[in-house]
């Protein structure tokens, strides 16, 4: 749905239903930007997603819509979910596994020191 007022300057957008930017202040109109990509340039963004190039998909989405990085990331993730495409995880799992390994190595070292004695 196209907004009827700009969230930045409050001016009416009634006469500009397809605008991607507010004609008064230049604010990106996220819902129309999303609609433009969803109906026009999906194929390029989707192509990047299908080839495992999430970052390139986000960059392209930002170029096409002018939205900020956080919004672009969310929109591309939504698009991937809509088309049932796996996106990379945040990487927190690797950190957790590394922490567990360090803890286990420390525990083993402590056990070895105790059993061998000084």
VOKOL-520751 format. One record per atom (N, C-alpha, C, O, CB): residue in one letter; x, y, z. Coordinates in steps of 0.02 Angstrom, whole numbers, plus 50000, padded with zeros to 5 digits. Last residue first. Glycine has a CB too. Layout:
N
AXYZ/...
REM end
This chain:
118
X526144837552027/X526774841252022/X527374837052042/X527934839552041/X526744847452065/X525054826751926/X525304829751987/X525964833351978/X526304832351927/X525384824552040/X524294819951835/X525024819051834/X525354821851896/X525884819451916/X525314822351772/X522994823951865/X523164816851867/X523914815751867/X524144810851897/X522854813151807/X523014838051851/X522814834851915/X523054827651919/X523294825451971/X522044835151924/X523374839651718/X523804842451770/X523654839151837/X524104837651875/X523714850151776/X522254833751656/X522934830951646/X523404833351700/X523804829451726/X523204832851578/X521234842451695/X521214835451716/X521904832151709/X522104828351753/X520704831551674/X521634854251629/X521584854151702/X521584847051728/X521894845651779/X520944857751725/X521514849951495/X522174852051521/X522164851851598/X522644849551628/X522354859151496/X520124847751489/X520594842151479/X521284843851507/X521604839651539/X520654840451405/X519694861151507/X519494855851554/X519974849851550/X520184847251601/X518774853551542/X520224867251393/X520414869451460/X520264864251512/X520664863051557/X520054875951477/X519524860151295/X520254859751297/X520514861851366/X520964858751393/X520574864151241/X518214864451326/X518404857451331/X519154856451335/X519394852351374/X518124853551271/X518314878351298/X518144876051365/X518334868751375/X518604866951428/X517384876951378/X518584877851161/X519074880951207/X518944878551278/X519414876951314/X519044888651203/X517374871951116/X518024868651106/X518554871351153/X518934867451182/X518244869451034/X516464882051150/X516404875351181/X517064871551174/X517284868351222/X515824871351147/X516904892351066/X516904893251139/X516874886551175/X517214885551225/X516324897751161/X516644886650940/X517334888350959/X517384889051035/X517874886751064/X517554894750924/X515244885850945/X515634879750939/X516354881050960/X516644876950996/X515614877050866/X514944899650950/X514734895251004/X515144888851003/X515384886551056/X513984893550999/X515434903950827/X515704906750889/X515544902250948/X515974901050991/X515434913850901/X514604896950738/X515334895750739/X515644898250803/X516084894950831/X515664899050678/X513354902850764/X513464895750779/X514204894050782/X514404890050824/X513124891550727/X513384915650714/X513434914750786/X513574907450805/X513874906150857/X512804917050820/X513144917950581/X513804915750600/X513894914650674/X514444912950696/X514304920750577/X511894920750530/X512284926450555/X512984924450576/X513394928850590/X511924929650612/X511684910950379/X511544912750448/X512014918250470/X512464920150433/X511614906550495/X511144914350210/X511654912550259/X511464914750329/X511124919850338/X512324915550240/X509544908150156/X510034913650161/X510534911750215/X510374907850261/X509684920450177/X508644898050044/X509034898450106/X509514904350103/X509854905350053/X509414891850119/X507104902149975/X507824901849962/X508184902650029/X508034907250067/X508054907449911/X505704903749953/X505984897949987/X506714896749969/X506914891249951/X505574891749970/X505194915549913/X505374910949860/X505714904649887/X505994900749849/X505824914349809/X505004921550037/X504434921049992/X504564915949937/X504104912349916/X504284927949961/X506314921650085/X505804917350118/X505214916250071/X504954910650066/X505564920450184/X506844931249998/X507114924449998/X506614919550030/X506514914050004/X507784924150036/X506104942350037/X506044939949968/X506294932749964/X505984928549930/X506444944449920/X506574943750167/X505864942450155/X505754939550085/X505374934850076/X505454948950163/X507914946850139/X507754940750177/X507024938850168/X506864932950161/X507904941750252/X507704958850074/X507994953350036/X507864946750072/X507724941650041/X508754954450025/X507184966350182/X506774965350122/X507034959450081/X506644955450055/X506764971650079/X508274966450271/X507624963550291/X507204961850230/X506894956550227/X507254968350337/X509234973150194/X509364966350218/X508704962850236/X508594957050219/X509834966450279/X508604985550177/X508754981350118/X508864974150139/X508624969550107/X509384984050081/X508564990150309/X507944988950273/X508064984350213/X507674979750201/X507624995550250/X509954991450333/X509534987150375/X508884985150340/X508674979350340/X509374990650442/X510375000850234/X510624993950235/X510184989250275/X510044983650252/X511324993950265/X509005010750164/X509595009750205/X509775002350208/X509374998050187/X509495012550276/X508495012249989/X508365011250060/X509025010150097/X509535008850066/X507885005250072/X508575013149852/X508815018849891/X508695018149966/X508795022950003/X508485025049867/X508245003349758/X507715006549798/X507935012649836/X507515016949851/X507435001549845/X509354998849688/X508714999549653/X508205003549691/X507785006849661/X508434992749638/X510344998449785/X510435002649726/X509775003949692/X509645009549669/X510924999349677/X509794988849872/X509914995749896/X509985000549837/X509705006049838/X510544996049940/X509834977649789/X509194980049814/X509254987349837/X508824991449822/X508934975549872/X511214976149774/X510804977749716/X510134980549738/X509884985449708/X510704971549673/X511564972849908/X511844978849875/X511414981049816/X511254986949808/X512564977349851/X510854960749922/X510684966549965/X510944972949934/X510594978049933/X510984965650036/X511504952949827/X510784954049821/X510574960249862/X510174964349840/X510384947849845/X512794952749879/X512684956049815/X511944957449804/X511764962649775/X512944951749757/X512514945149994/X512764952050001/X512654955849936/X512444961649937/X513514952050020/X512124932649940/X511664936649980/X511874943949983/X511464948449976/X511614933750051/X512334922449833/X512674928949839/X512214933949875/X511964938749846/X512864931649769/X511804910349794/X512134910749859/X512494917349871/X512914917749916/X512614905249866/X511064910349682/X511764908549673/X512164909249738/X512774908849738/X512084912949619/X509864915149726/X509894908149705/X510604905749695/X510744899749700/X509504907249641/X510224928649747/X510034924349803/X510104916949785/X510364913049824/X509314925849824/X510464933049615/X510994933249665/X510844928549723/X511274924849746/X511104940349691/X509164931149566/X509724927549536/X510314927349584/X510624922149593/X509934930849470/X508424940349641/X508314933049650/X508894928949622/X509084923949651/X507664930949617/X508924952049585/X509014950849656/X508934943349670/X509334940349706/X508504954949699/X508494950049452/X509194951149467/X509344949649540/X509834946249556/X509404958249450/X507074948349465/X507494943149435/X508224943949451/X508564939049464/X507394943049360/X506454959749516/X506544953749558/X507074949149530/X507474946349567/X505894950049565/X506154971749459/X506834969349454/X506974963349498/X507544962049516/X507314974849471/X504704973549469/X505104975349412/X505764971749407/X505914968849354/X505234982549414/X504004970249582/X503654969649518/X504094971149458/X503884970049401/X503064974049517/X504884972049687/X504504965749684/X504174964849616/X504064959149594/X503964965649739/X505334984949664/X505794979349656/X505394972849647/X505564968749605/X506264978849716/X504154992149688/X504504992949624/X504974987049612/X505004984449557/X504904999549623/X503824988649819/X503374986749765/X503724987149697/X503614982949654/X502744991249765/X504894994749885/X504814987449888/X504374985049831/X504534980049798/X504514985249956/X504565007949858/X505215005249835/X505174997649833/X505394994549785/X505785007549881/X503365009149922/X503365009549849/X504025007049820/X504035004249765/X503235016749826/X503795007550054/X503295002950027/X503275003249950/X503164998049918/X502605004450055/X504765018050072/X504945010950074/X504425006350042/X504615001750005/X505045008850145/X505205031549999/X504555028750019/X504615021150015/X504535018249962/X503965031349974/X506485041950050/X506305035750015/X505655033150043/X505565032750104/X506875030450023/X506325059750040/X506315053650082/X506125047550040/X505665047949999/X505825054450141/X506225071749974/X506685066749947/X506715060349987/X507105055849970/X507355069549942/X505305081650003/X505925081450043/X506425076250019/X506995076250042/X505765080250115/X504335081349898/X504425087349939/X505095087449975/X505425092549977/X503865087849989/X504185069249839/X504365074749795/X504505081249834/X504775085949806/X503805076049746/X504905055049909/X504445060549922/X504655066349878/X505235068349879/X504455062649998/X505155041649793/X505425046649840/X504915052149850/X504525053649804/X506105049549813/X504375034549712/X504835030649754/X505145035149808/X505365032849860/X505395027349712/X502675036849666/X503325039749683/X503735035049727/X503465032049774/X503245046449717/X501405033449633/X501935028849613/X502635031349630/X503125028249609/X501885027549539/X500545043849679/X500445036949702/X501005032149684/X501085027049718/X499815034349675/X500455058449705/X501055055049682/X501035047649703/X501465045449741/X501695058449711/X499425064749766/X499505066049694/X500105062449664/X500255063249605/X499575073549683/X499615060549899/X499005058549863/X499085059349787/X498835055249749/X498415062649887/X500515063649989/X500775060149931/X500205057849885/X500295053849839/X501195054149952/X500735077950093/X500295073250060/X500625070149999/X500965073649961/X499635076650041/X502065079050214/X501695081550156/X501275075950124/X501445070050129/X502185084550104/X502885074750317/X502175075050329/X501755077550271/X501145078150278/X502045079450388/X504235072350309/X504025079350309/X503275080250321/X503035085750333/X504205082650244/X504345058050337/X504865062850353/X504595069950360/X504695073250412/X505405062750299/X503275050850291/X503445050050361/X503975055150384/X504045056350443/X503695042950375/X502065057950186/X502775056550196/X502925056050270/X502725060450309/X503215061850161/X500495050150164/X500885055750188/X501605053550197/X501735047750214/X500585058550255/X500035038450112/X499685044550091/X500035050850114/X499905056250088/X498975044450116/X500985024650044/X500825029250098/X500465035450071/X500585037450014/X501465031250137/X500295010949956/X500665017149952/X500485021750009/X499885022750023/X500545020649885/X500424994150000/X500005000050000/X500445006250000/X500915006750039/X499525000050061/
REM end
